[in-house]
Structures are given as structure tokens and as C-alpha cells.
Amino acid sequence: MEVPLCRSSYDDCKGTADWLQNRIKHTPRVAIICGSGLGDLADLIEDKIVFPYKDVPGFPTSTVAGHAGQLVFGKLQGRECVCMQGRFHFYEGYSLNTVTFPVRVFFLLGVETLIVTNAAGGLNGSYNVGDIMVIKDHINLPGFAGQSPLVGHNEDRFGVRFPCMSDAYDQKLRALAIQTAKEQKCGSFMQEGVYCMLVGPTYETIAECKILQKFGADAVGMSTVPEVVVARHCGLRVLGLSLITNKVVTDYDSHEKANHEEVLATTRLRAKDLQRLVRHLVTKI
Ligand SMILES: *[C@@H]1O[C@H](CO)[C@@H](O)[C@H](O)[C@H]1NC(C)=O
């Protein structure tokens, strides 16, 4: 498959942001990136303006089952926001620049807070399928291997050359998420932990899972980290939520196998809770 080129110089991002700005009614303050099967959140948006990615100049298109591939602007519980129904993954063949292009566009549109959601495998033995994990920190494993969206010329209009990542996941937003979860009767399945990104598209081997557990990771997935790196580079506040859709296999005698259908099935079960959580959360941001 030929992957469409998408460059993300300042002018490219500005061009896309201006194009969108001319077509929307309100400036979004919150952007939400919906992970696998979590795109229904966008259905709750009122006063909607929808742009399929293919219609937005400069936007790549999403190729994964479970991702709709459109930008939805409007109001969630009265708050101006934009929802990305379907994200871009490195494993689809996009560069990390392309993967993170929308985040820079959101920044130029005036977004201040980014909420990222994803489906992740549970590494922490005390996690259950269906738990929602507030991301406390991440491990940028592709970064260990030389893959970062910030490699290359630094664009000062986005941010500094050496951005801080020790505060990537906003402490106040994390506390707010946990408090809101309690109010929404989701407290019994909330966790807080470390998300580790692998490139994929393979699920992890048993030996790999054991390494990740030793690294201190609680959940593993194939997205989110590049978006967060770029969001922090341009000064957005970030909240990350992982839905634990399966438990990773760490036993050679186990007959369980990770698969995308199981991920989507668990997502369907818990999607409503996650939507309710995010919906009530945005009113407090
Ligand atoms: C797993 O999660 C529990 C509950 O959040 C936490 O107390 C613990 O430190 C985590 N890590 C491990 C290795 O169990």
C-alpha cells in the first residue's frame, strides 16, 4: 500500500489549521484522540461539524479497523472540543511526523488540553480486563531505538529543542480524572500506571512482556506516546487514559492469544463508562 506523504513543517500545520478555522464556528479548547473502538465518544458531541480526514488538506487517512477517520468539532457537555475519531499509527507506515501532525494542528487552532485514549494490554498482574488506567508516565521504547517525532530541525514556534517529559501527564488532570471516576461510579475499575509504547503491529512475545514488567510498565500499546511528546513540546496539558482490553500472556503453558477482536470486544463492553468519564471530565477542565 502506498502511504500518502504528509509533511509537518510549521507552514503545513498552519495551512491545515487555517483551513479548519475558516470552517468551524467555535475554537476548541480540548482535543480528544479516540483509540481503537472508542470513537463513539464523538457521537455525544452536539452542534457537530464533521470532516473526514480525506477532505482535510494535509491530513493522512487512517487504515485500521475500528477507526472511523474523521475530525468532529462541536460541544461535549457544552464545552468546545474537537474529537479525532481514529488516529494514525507508526505501524501503518506513517512517519512519526505524520502521526503527530494533528496534534500540532490542534495547538495552532488554540487547543490547550489534549486527552488521549487507547486500548492497551495489561502487564500489571493486579489489573483486570476492563480496567481504565490513568496514565501517570510513559516509556518511549521507540525513542530508545532512535524513533522520536522531534528528531530533526527544531521548530521554535512549536517548542524548545529539549522539552521536559518528567511532567508529561498533568498531575491536576490525573487527580480530576480519578475524582470524576469515583463520582461516576467507575472508581472500582480505575488504575493509575505507566504506559509503554512498542511499535507493533505484532503483539508482544512472552519474553518481551517480562522485560516490560521489569521496566516498571503497567500497560503496553502501539500508540499515544508520539502524540504526547509532540503535545508537550508545544505546551499542551495532557491526560491519558488506557482501557485495559486484555491481559498479556506471560506463561508458556497458557493457551491464550492476544488478538484485535478481543480488544474490540472489551472496548465495546467498557466504552460507555469511558465515554461518561470523559464527558464529565471535560466540563471540569
Ligand atoms: C500494579 O498495580 C498496583 C495497583 O495500582 C500497584 O500498587 C503496583 O505497584 C503495580 N505494579 C506492580 C509491579 O505490581
PDBQT file of the ligand as one rigid body, heavy atoms in Angstrom, charges set to zero:
ROOT
HETATM    1  C1  LIG A 301       0.465  -2.770  39.853  1.00  0.00    +0.000 C 
HETATM    2  O1  LIG A 301      -0.683  -2.038  40.209  1.00  0.00    +0.000 OA
HETATM    3  C2  LIG A 301      -0.851  -1.881  41.588  1.00  0.00    +0.000 C 
HETATM    4  C3  LIG A 301      -2.211  -1.188  41.778  1.00  0.00    +0.000 C 
HETATM    5  O2  LIG A 301      -2.289   0.011  41.080  1.00  0.00    +0.000 OA
HETATM    6  C4  LIG A 301       0.322  -1.106  42.168  1.00  0.00    +0.000 C 
HETATM    7  O3  LIG A 301       0.179  -0.968  43.569  1.00  0.00    +0.000 OA
HETATM    8  C5  LIG A 301       1.624  -1.818  41.843  1.00  0.00    +0.000 C 
HETATM    9  O4  LIG A 301       2.721  -1.041  42.240  1.00  0.00    +0.000 OA
HETATM   10  C6  LIG A 301       1.727  -2.055  40.343  1.00  0.00    +0.000 C 
HETATM   11  N1  LIG A 301       2.955  -2.715  39.950  1.00  0.00    +0.000 N 
HETATM   12  C7  LIG A 301       3.258  -3.977  40.175  1.00  0.00    +0.000 C 
HETATM   13  C8  LIG A 301       4.595  -4.435  39.677  1.00  0.00    +0.000 C 
HETATM   14  O5  LIG A 301       2.524  -4.757  40.730  1.00  0.00    +0.000 OA
ENDROOT
TORSDOF 0
